[in-house]
Amino acid sequence: MQIKIDYQEAKAILESQKTMILGVERVFLHQALGRVLAYDIVAMQDMPQSPYSNMDGYAIHSKFLKKNSKEQCFTILGENPAGNAQDLILPLHQPYAIKTFTGAKIPQNADTLVPLEQVRVESQTLHLLEIPKAGEFICQKGANYQKGEKLLSKGMRLNANHIGLLASLNYVFVEVFECAKVGILVSGNEVLELGENAKKGANTYNANGHLLFAKVLENGGIPKLYPILKDDKKEVEKYIHLALSECDLVISSGGASVGDYDFIAKFCEEHVSEIVFKGVKIKPGQHILYAHFEGKQFFGLPGFPNSTLVTFELFAKGILWRLNGTHFKPITLEIPLQENVSKTDSRLEFRVCNVRNIKGKWSIDFKGKKNFQSAILNNFCPLDSVHNGLCVLDCAKKAGEIVQVVLL
């Protein structure tokens, strides 16, 4: 067990962990949204399989175009709507045209499409108002993708765009990695479940439990929120073992510090050989611990809501993604400060900030942020539409200095 280690050391330890992908399952296309793809998706044929029209116009052959002629005339043979099952052929012994609509297959022998806006039609005669370029407004065979081309990679977390592409490939079912089951344990005599009435000694609602429930859902896991644990050693041990037996990852909130009633920390002391690290020199969240209990991944997060949120984002989130079959890559920006920032604590601080993009330039500020005590969750809920970020501070900074910001 390593104690009170540096942040970068903790991140390196987590990155070195061997996490087993849980398995593969086959789900209906819509259910694959947000899931991690288990296999590469490769094109089985060219798309399009034949050239097609990108707009409404007339299909012709460019050999009949005369650059210096003011009068360009073609005889119209007929129409070619999208979805036309007939395989049309454009004769080449004299200038003919076939009216071809958006999405229709280009007739054989045609190599040019003249848009409707560039022609005048008189009876069955087509007059060109402009001389088009050969191949313009035609989507050529294999232009979207070619047979054998990789379209989606194993390990991608599927979004709505991917679902649309899979639908175009006629995928009814998709093979994805199984989602990790995540047990959530919240401890403390002072904590009330939602719907309970406040009473003497207990007036704090279970924000952490429901925050973690939503965070797990947001990151592709299957959360299970257990009953609030009272400060009782046997009860805490019972539910830790139960959660470990039912889940792939267990996250606790509270009880991980050094107080008399921090029974999760005491449980860890009795299983010290299974603890990987305990304590990281960061603010907030220094009392985080990481362990492998009964072969399962376990994080003990601090009980203050800000600390719970930040340590989930910095530590537990990456392990959850890996259990689900992929890697989380945080977006980190380097942004100049607009104001002086004071700091007296020696720990590496992750201070919540507003991240704005103004006319293409990133900036950060601390507008609307309350004092930086660990319990202030509304710091992460700005009233205006800005990004949340964590400004990484190793010391006090002056306006104009570049700081690293982790987007949330």
SULUR-V79632 format. One record per backbone hydrogen bond with DSSP energy under -0.5 kcal/mol. NH is the residue of the N-H (numbers start at 0). CO is the residue of the C=O. Records with the same first field share a line. If there is no record, write none. Layout:
BEGIN
NH: CO  CO
END
This chain:
BEGIN
1: 275
3: 277
4: 278
9: 5
10: 6
11: 7
12: 8
13: 9
14: 10
15: 11
16: 12  13
18: 16
21: 322
24: 175
26: 24  173
28: 171
30: 27
31: 27  28
32: 29
33: 157
34: 31
36: 34  155
37: 174
38: 174
40: 151
41: 39
42: 148
46: 144
51: 138
52: 103
53: 136
56: 99
57: 113
58: 97
59: 111
63: 60
64: 61
66: 64
68: 65
71: 69
72: 70
73: 125
74: 94
75: 123
76: 96
77: 96
79: 98
83: 80
87: 85
89: 107
90: 88
95: 93
96: 74
97: 58
98: 77
99: 56
100: 79
102: 52
103: 100
105: 50
107: 87
109: 106
110: 59
111: 59
112: 135
113: 57
114: 112
115: 55
117: 114
118: 115
119: 126
121: 124
124: 121
125: 73
126: 119  124
127: 71  125
128: 117
129: 117
131: 129
134: 110
135: 132
137: 134
138: 51
139: 137
141: 47
142: 139
143: 46
144: 46
147: 42
148: 145
150: 40
151: 40
154: 36
155: 152
157: 34  155
162: 158
163: 159
164: 160
165: 161
166: 162
167: 163
168: 164
169: 166
170: 165
171: 169
173: 26
175: 24  173
176: 35
177: 22
181: 179  221
182: 180  248
183: 223
184: 182  250
186: 252
187: 228
190: 187
191: 203
195: 192
198: 201
201: 198
202: 189
203: 189
204: 202
205: 191
206: 204
209: 205
210: 206
211: 207
212: 208
213: 209
214: 210
215: 211
216: 212
217: 213
218: 214
219: 216
220: 215
221: 179
222: 220
223: 181
225: 183  223
228: 185
229: 227
231: 229
235: 231
236: 232
237: 233
238: 234
239: 235
240: 236
241: 237
242: 238
243: 239
244: 240
245: 241
246: 242
247: 180
248: 180
249: 296
250: 182
251: 298
252: 184
253: 300
261: 258
262: 260
264: 254
265: 261
266: 262
267: 263
268: 264
269: 265
270: 266  267
271: 268
273: 270
274: 271
275: 289
276: 289
277: 1
278: 287
279: 285
280: 4
281: 279
282: 347
287: 284
288: 299
289: 276
290: 297
291: 273
292: 290  295
293: 291
295: 292
296: 247
297: 290
298: 249
299: 288
300: 251  298
305: 373
307: 303
308: 304
309: 305
310: 306
311: 307
312: 308
313: 309
314: 310
315: 310
316: 311
318: 314
319: 315
320: 316
321: 317
322: 318
323: 319
324: 321
325: 320
328: 326
329: 327
331: 329
332: 404
334: 332  402
336: 400
340: 396
347: 280
348: 392
349: 282
350: 348  390
351: 349
352: 388
353: 364
354: 386
355: 353  362
357: 355  360
358: 356
360: 357
362: 355
364: 353
368: 365
372: 370
375: 372
376: 374
378: 375
379: 376
380: 377
385: 383
386: 354
388: 352
389: 405
390: 350  388
391: 389  403
392: 348  390
393: 391
396: 340
399: 336
400: 397
402: 334
403: 391
404: 332
405: 389
406: 330  404
407: 387
END
